[in-house]
Amino acid sequence: MSTIAGQLGNPSGVLGKGVARMLDRANRYMIDAAVDAARVAPGEAAADIGFGGGIGLRLLLDRTGSDGAVTGVELSRDMLTRARSRFAGEITAGRLRVLDGSLTELPLGNAELDAVITANTFYFVPELERACTELARVLRPKGRLVVGLGDPDAMAAMPFTRYGFRLRPVAEVIAALEQAGLTVEHRVLEHKPISGHLLIGRPF
């Protein structure tokens, strides 16, 4: 269980390849909903932070179109390598950047993005307030941030979450986003076996 938990937080090696495919399948419902909630439009600058298997990058590229720009930020070296191979054409065309970084140290400028999504990543962040401040920092004045979380009570029933997962109450995450200068809309995603929560933040 500890190995599975470690791979979910930082996929790597041979096992990490399978984890990447699993993440794309398991997280698809939440990432689809996050992209919709972020109201990503053609020509915008959007990012997926902690993109894992990369399905969010594909969805954002489709939404932003040929005139838009997508950035992926990931701390797993193997997932970075996978994305650079998978999206080589888009990177060469200048439509996609794939950057090494974390939620608490985003390699992005102030007010750089129109839309940001991050799904099932906050469990692995010890410094919640710092992560929220960083995400708010990179948003433009009319930007949208969408944080996707599995329901903490349902997640707590999964045996692997006992190993390194931080299952914070949704209200605690909302408070941290508000403290970072965002108004927050909360939507519940009904899904089995684990329902999700979307926290949609916009600068004051």
N, C-alpha and C positions, 0 to 999 in steps of 0.2 A: 504493500500500500504506500509506503514512503517513496518508493521508486516511481510509482504512478503519479503521486503528488508532485514530485520534483520535475517529472517530464511535463506535466501540465503547466507548471510555472516557467519552465525553460527547456523546451524540447531540444534534444540533441542526439547525435549518433544514429545508429540503425533504428533503435526504438523510436527516436524522435520523428523519423519519416512517417511511421504509422500513426503516431500521435498527431502529426500535422493533418493528415487526412481525416482522422477522427474529429479533430477540432473543427474542421470545415463543415463536417456533417452535423455535429452536435450543436454548434453555435449558429448554424445558418438561420434559424428562425429569429434569433435575437439580432443578428447582424442585419438581416433584411429589414426588420422593424426599426433598427437604429438608423439606417440609411434613410428610410422613409421619414422618420421623425426629425431628422436633421434637415429635411427639405433641401437636399443637395440638388443644385441646378446646373445646367450647362454653362461652362465658362468659369465656374467657381474654383476656388482653391480649397481642397478638402484633405483630411488626413485620417488614417486609422492608426491608433496608438496601441502597440502590442498586437500586431496583426496576425501572429501565429501562422496558420496554414495559408493565409493570403486571400481567402474568399472575399473579405471586405475590400481589399484593394481592387479586385475585379469589379465589384459592384460600384465602387466610387469612380473608377475609370469609365464605366458605362454611363453613369449619371453626369459626370462633368464634361464628357465629350472631348472632341479634338481641340477645343480652345481652353479647356480647363487644365488644372494641375493637381496631381495627387501625391501625397507624401505618406510613406509608411515608416513608422518608427518601431524598432524591435530590439530587445536585448539579447535574444538567442542568435548566436553566430550562424548556426545551421539553418534557421529560418530565414535569416538575411540572405544566405547563399542560395537557398531554394527560391526565394522571391526574385533574386537577381537573374537566375536562370529562367524561371517561369515567365517573367515579364521583361525579358531582354529587349524586345522590340519597343515596348512602351518607354522603357528607360532611355534607349537610344534616341527615340523621337522627342524626348524632353517632357513627356506627359507624366512621368512617374519618377520620384526620388525614393530611394530606400536607404534609411539612415539608422545607424547604431545609436541607441539611446534608451532612456527609461522614462517612466511617468514623472519621476521627481527631478529629472534633468533632461528636458526636451531640447534637442538640437535645432531649435526653431526661433525665429525672431519674434519680437512683440507684434501683436495684432497682424499676424501673417495669414490667418486662415478664416474662411467663411464658415466651414463646418468641420467638426471633429467628432469621430466616434471612437469609443473604446469599450470592448465587450469582454466581460469575465476576466478582467485584469486586476481589479482593486483588491482581490483576495491576497495578492502577492506583494502588496505595497505596505511597508511598515509605517511610512510617514504620510498619512492620509491628507492632512492639511496642506502639506507641501505639494503633493500631486495635484490637488484641486487648484491651488494657486498657479501652478505651471500651466494647467489646462486653460484656466481663465486668461492667463497672460497672452497666449498665442491667438486668442479670438479677436476678430475685428469687432467694432462697436455693434454691428448687427449680426454677429456670428452666432452659431448654434453649436452647443456641445451636447452629445448624448452618451451617457454612461449606462451600460447594460450590466445588470447583476442578476444572478440566480437568487431565488428566494432563500434567505439565510436559514430558515427553519428546515426547508426541504434539503438544502445543501448539507446541513448538520447531520442528516440521516445517512449520508454517503460515507462509507468507511475511510476513503482516502482523504477526506477533508480534515481528519484529525492530525494530519501531518503537514503543518506549516501554513494551512489556510487561515486567513483572518476573516471570519464571517461576521461582519459588522451589521448591526441593525440598519435598515434602510434609512431610518430617521437620522442616524448619525452621519451617514454619507450626505444626505440632503443638507444638514446643518453645515458641514464642511464646505460644500459647494456654495452655499449662501454666504458663508464667512469670506469666501474668495471673491465675492462680488457678483454672484449670479442669482437671478431669479430661477426657481426650479419648478418644473411641471413633472408630476409623477404619474406614470402610466403602468398598469399591471398587464403582463402578457400571460395569458392562460396557456399553459403548455405542459404536457406530461413527458417524463416523470417530474420535471422541475419547472415550476412557473418562473417567469422572469419579471424584472422591474426595469423600466426605462426612466432615467432621470434626465430631463431635457433642460439644459441650462442656457440662459441668455444673459449677457452683461446688463447691469442696471442701466 
